[in-house]
Amino acid sequence: MNQTDASIGVVPVIISIAIAVLMIAAMWKVFAKAGQPGWAAIIPIYNMYVLLKVAGRPGWWLVLYIIPIVNLVVSIIVALDVAKSFGKSGVFGFFGLWMFGIIGYPVLAFSDARYQGPAAA
């Protein structure tokens, strides 16, 4: 293995770590804005439960995430509700949070968007 072969695999790892750190920071800030514990962003499954609470959906909806096809519908509904909870439009919820969450969640986190309470409550 030469120098070139080793460096090909390092760049994607660095990019992946940078994206993961960005998304953890964004979710942490979104949760904090919503009055939830920010550290929940780093706990798998529990972070989805907290996101459901931010959206105003019941905790048992977590079970719906394990059902194929249903999980797509539920994730869209939750993205729309999270957007509305922060005073954003349904278009932002669908495109910004659901389709391009890597952009949408940092926008929610680091902009002046304020949590207005659970939209689905």
N, C-alpha and C positions, 0 to 999 in steps of 0.2 A: 504494500500500500504506500503510495507516495503522498506528498504534501497536498496535492490537489484533491485527491479522493477524500482525505480526512476533512478538509474545509468545506466540502459540499454539504455535509450533514450538519455542520455547526450553525450555519446561517439560519436554516429553518427553525432550529431549536431556539436560537436567540430571539427570533421574531415571535415564535409561539409563547415564550416566556414573557416578552414585552406585552403581547396582547392579553395574556392571562392577568398580568399585574394591572394593566389598564382596566380590565373588566371587573376585577376584584375591587379596585379603588372606586370605580363608578358605582357598583352595586352597594358598596359600603356607604357611600355618600347618599345614594337614593334612600337606603334604609334609614339612615340617620335623619334625613329630611322628613321622613314619614313617622318619626318617633319610635322606630324599631331599633333593636341593637345592630350596630354596623357590623360587628364581628360575625353576624349570621351569614354574611356574604361568602365566608370561607368554609361553611359547613354544608356538605352535600345533603340534599333532600330537605334539610331544615330551611335552607335558603329559598326553596320553592314554596314552602309553607309560609314563610314570612312574606314573600311576594304576593301570595294569595291574600294574606291579611292586609297588605298595602292596597290591593285592588278592591278589598271588601268582599271577597268570596270566602265561603266556608272552608275550613281546614280539610274536610273530607274530600274536597276536590282533588287533593293530592293523589288519591287513588285513581282518578281519571287519567292521570298522566301515564299510567302503565298500560292503558288500553290502546292498541293501535287504532289509528284514524281519529278516535275520540280525542287523543292527546293533541292532535293538530288543532282541532276545533277549540279545545279548552285553552291552549296556548295563545290562540288568536284573541279569544274573549278576554283573557287575563291581560294581554298586551294592550288591548283597547281600554280596559278598565284602569290600568296603571296610568296610561296617558291622560285619561279624563280626570283621574285623581290628582294629577299635577297641572290641570288646567289646559292640557293640550288637546288637539283634535283627534278624532278617530283615524284620520289619514296619517297623522304622526304615529299613532299607536300601531297601525298596520305596517306602514313602511319603515318608520324609525325604530320601533321597538321589536316588532316581530320579524320583519324581513332583514333589516340591517341593524340589529341590536348592538353591534360593535360600534355603531355611530350614535344610535338613539339614546342608549343608557348613559354614556358620557355627556351627551347634551343635557339630559335631565339632571345629572349629578352636578355638573360644573356651570350650569347657566343659572339665571335668577328664577327658575321655575320653583314654585312653592307648592307644597303638599296642601291640598284643600279638603282632605278627608277621603275616605274610601268611596269610590264612585258607585260601587255596586251595593252599598249598604242601604 
